[in-house]
Amino acid sequence: MSASRIASITYAEGFVAEEPATEQARLRGAELGAAPIGTGGGSTLRLLAAAVGARHVVEIGAGGGSSGLWLLGGMPADGVLTTIEIEPEHARAARQAYTAAGVPAQRTRVITGAAVDVLPRMNDASYDLVHVDADKAGYPDYVEHAIRLLRPGGLLAMDNMLWHDKVADPASRDETTVLLRDLGKQIRDDERLVSALLPVGDGLLTAVKR
C-alpha cells in the first residue's frame, strides 16, 4: 500500500472527531480489554443510526460505552438504546459513560448477561438497528437474532469483520478468521439482506433487512 493511500485512510479514520465523553469511554473500554470501536467505525455507526431514524437500537457488547455514545449521537431525542453486555465491569463502564455524557436515564438500558439468553426474550421486528461487537464465536447466532429483531428496512452493523486484515488473506486459516470470513459471505449471499462490507476501522459489515 502506498504512503499516500495510508495517509488517506488515516485522514478518513480521524475525519470526525470524538466528543470528550466518547474518547474517555473508548479509553476506559480499552483499559478493560473491551476493544472498543474506533473513531471511523463509530462515526459510521452514528451516520447509519441517523440515516434510518433509529429510535430502537440494540447493541451486543458495550465496548466501555463508546459505541453506544456514537449510536445515541445519531438517534433522535426520543430514541432508546439497549446495551447487552456479559461482563459486569464493562456494563458498569457503559452506564458511567452514558451518565458522564449527560444522556437522560430513560434513553438507555444496560442489561448485564449473555446475549444468547437475553436476545430470545426480545420482540420480533421491533428494532431499527442492531450493532454487534462482542465475542466472535457468538456472531453467527447474533446475526440470526438480529434478523429476527429488525423491522423491514432495519440495519445490521457488525464490527471486526476484517479481523486485523486477516479475513482478506486466504492464507489466514485460524478459527476466528475462518468463522468471520465464512459468516461475511453468508450474509452477503442471504436473500433476506442487502449488504456491504465497509473498510472502516477493523471492517464494518452493514446489511439492510429486506
LINJO-V6796 format. One record per residue. PHI is phi as a letter, one per 30 degrees, with the letter a starting at -180 (* if undefined). Layout:
BEGIN
PHI
PHI
END
This chain:
BEGIN
*
d
d
d
d
d
d
d
d
d
d
d
d
c
d
c
d
d
d
e
d
d
d
d
d
d
d
d
d
d
d
d
i
d
h
d
d
d
d
d
d
d
d
d
e
d
e
d
d
d
d
c
h
d
c
b
b
c
b
c
j
d
h
i
j
d
d
d
d
d
d
d
d
c
d
d
d
c
d
b
c
c
c
c
b
d
d
e
d
d
d
d
d
d
e
d
d
d
d
d
d
i
d
e
e
d
c
b
b
c
c
c
l
d
e
d
c
d
e
d
d
c
d
d
h
c
b
c
a
b
c
c
a
b
d
d
d
d
e
e
d
d
d
d
d
d
d
d
d
d
d
e
i
d
b
c
b
b
d
i
d
c
h
h
i
d
d
d
c
e
d
d
b
d
e
d
d
d
e
d
d
d
d
e
d
d
d
e
c
d
d
d
b
c
b
a
c
c
d
c
h
c
j
c
d
c
a
c
d
d
END
